[in-house]
Amino acid sequence: MEAAAGMISVDEARERILAFFDRLPVERRPLLDALGQVLAGDTVAPFDIPPLDNTAMDGYAVRAGDTAGASPGSPVELRVVANLAAGYLHETPIGPGEAIRIMTGAPMPPGADAVVPFEETDEPLREANAAPSRGALVRVLKEAEVHANIRFRAEDVRCDQVVIPAGRVLRPSEAGVLASIGLNEVAVYRRPVVAILSTGDEITEPGQPLLPGRIYDANAYSVAAMVRKFGGIPRLLGISRDTVEEMTRKIHEGLGADMLVTSAGVSRGDFDVVKDVLAREGAIDFWTVRMKPGKPLAFGAFTAPDGRRVGHLGLPGNPVSSMVSFELFGRPAIFRMLGRTDWERPMVRAITRDRVANTDGRRFFARCIVTQGEDGRWYADLTGPQGSGILTSMSAANGLTVIREDLAAANPGDEIDVMMLDWDHAP
């Protein structure tokens, strides 16, 4: 990688980052542990589902023709010859005038071509616990149609069918399908391990006493939480003080990961040493992006002891800048390593109720709350002051405005693009 002069666009920065990463090797994982991971190969059904015709309701398996003309005023009487529960077979064909009391999911007995629900017989009219037993008669109060209330063999899945294709993200529904064909583990692309390092003499670990002039390390925890939410495995490296020696040692500790993330140390301050270490120990691709917040963002790579190239994302120190930058660049990188292609957030067109000024020619991601008005349209309200140190503005937001670089301001009533974050609605 060679250092690029000047600021680059958000789109170019993301393209360069995504070009560096690739999906990770395949591993086998238990179904529940693999949720959110991507299937590495087609899953083929080894048998039909259902494996046999079975009943969709509790009732009586009958020959539909034997119930012809049945009505409440003129019931048809059938002789009960068996009581069949789910999980058991009845191999003797049903004969004329016969019925088999059958529970939901039980295989259909030979010769039966319909199921009469209990409520269409006289069973509900009997005393409690007085259901017809073998040899007794049951009265059918409604004529049955052929194939009524039957689930047929292979109506869900056929043997040798691809039930879930490669590339699908494993969700609860996929886990259920895989379990239904007898699988308890699956081949998926490995989750990326993301090493996270905070930098700065002023940073203190949460839970420790806070000395004058110090601040607690919010960035490591917000980024680690994002890594976990997006499907990665966070590995916290702690805090590095502002010396080249300690920074170098800490960075080397993180080179066993698939990606290294640092926060702070990438701007132009006297003690911002991440760029110095990156230039000396690794390679820099770029370090400023035309965006707000998040202009001082570095990307490069270090060489691990095993020869791997470990991508490094150097986030700004301000907490909002750190989170927005990781959302825009770290999340897509994690998805790429997971084998996912759906990293783009949903976008909506919303009417802003606030003036959103954009005075310095950068793409502005202001924190906002998107709601639906009574007219059915979407409206965006800023969360309040937009300083990059106001972390509560991220907590209050469900979206980020996307104000173009060439737009000086969006005024109340203007329609703008909003990138949705946590949102229950489909765009």
Phi, psi and omega in degrees: 000144176241142181296137178260135181279142173076178180282147173243165183285162176302316183295317180294318179300316180294320179299317180294319180294313181295328179293334182283321187268154176221166179295151186272170181298164182275143174223160175259132184226149170301150186308309185292326179289339184269002179304133181089350177269168187256132179294133186270349180207164177296142175255120185251135181286131179274354180201172179283149171228121354295154180286340178218158169301137181213168184275140178269354184214157167289136180172218182231125173282129186220171165268118188307323182297334180287348182257009183305131176081001182295140178203166178302326180276344181217071183291155174257129179266131176235150181269127180279122185250351179193162174236117191242120178264161176299140180095359180234155179250148170239109190267349180277126180301143177284138184257176179302136178074012183251158176217150176239122176290126193222142181258153182308131178093347180289142178298142179292134178288153179302139177091338179278139181229014177198160174234127177264118180299153179308318186292351176257019174232182179274004182301316179296343181275349181279167177293158179305139179062025179244039178294150180300134177258178181302131180093343179279173178254146173237139179262125178265125187259000181209135180297133181270142173270148177301134179074009180296132173061033177245134170259125190267152178307133175066016179288342176262304185223138175257147177305136180075006175281142172283109184274326176222120183281160174301145179096352180281137175284132182282113177249177178304323181294319177295322178300319178296317179297315180297319177296326182293340176256017170091008182271138174242359173212166189209154177271121182223163174284138186298147174288138177285140172268125182244114177277135186235123183234125174266149182229150175131134178295340185272357188271138178233140177294136173305141182097346178263157177300143182259113179280159177304136179085356181259163176225155177282154183277090177279327188298315183300322184281323177293318179292317179299321178295322177294317178304312181295316180298324183276000174109359179268180179244108181284142175230107184280126180264355182089210187239134173256135174284167188278059172229147180299323184294312181290322178299316180299315180298315181295319180296319178298328177296333184267001186279000171277352180276175177271338176209143178247129178240128173243153174237135182077168178085013183239008179265208186254016182288162181297330185253014180273092193261354182301316180298322181296315180293319179299317180295325184276320186262339185223222180218141180255132173266307177206164179217004172220138182234143183280073182211161179214122356282165173112021181302311182280084181234126183252145172222135179195204182207148172245154175263121180283162178304331180273007177093351179292149172266117183258116179294139181239126176249112180264104184275154173296163181279330179296135190297322178292316178302320180297313182292316181296318180296319179291324176301316185282330188237320180289318180300310177301324179295317177299315180299319179299316180292329176286346185088011180272147178246000187260042186283342183288133178284153173294141178246143174231157171263120183232153177269122181280139176263355181238160171278128179245101182277143180221086195266350188239023171069027175247160175285126190254120178253084179276143179283134184213167175244123180257128177227162179260128179279172179295340178276003179085356182268162180266141180232143181242129175240130176298151182282357183127206179306141188253022177301145184287356175261000184268085187292332179295341177293332176284322180296327183277345190269150167242004179200167176236128175296152175238087180268119185300157180299327185268007180254117185288330181193152168247126184260158178309132183098344178285148176266129184230164173276139175229129175271118185276140179256263177271115188204135182268350184263148170278144181290000000 
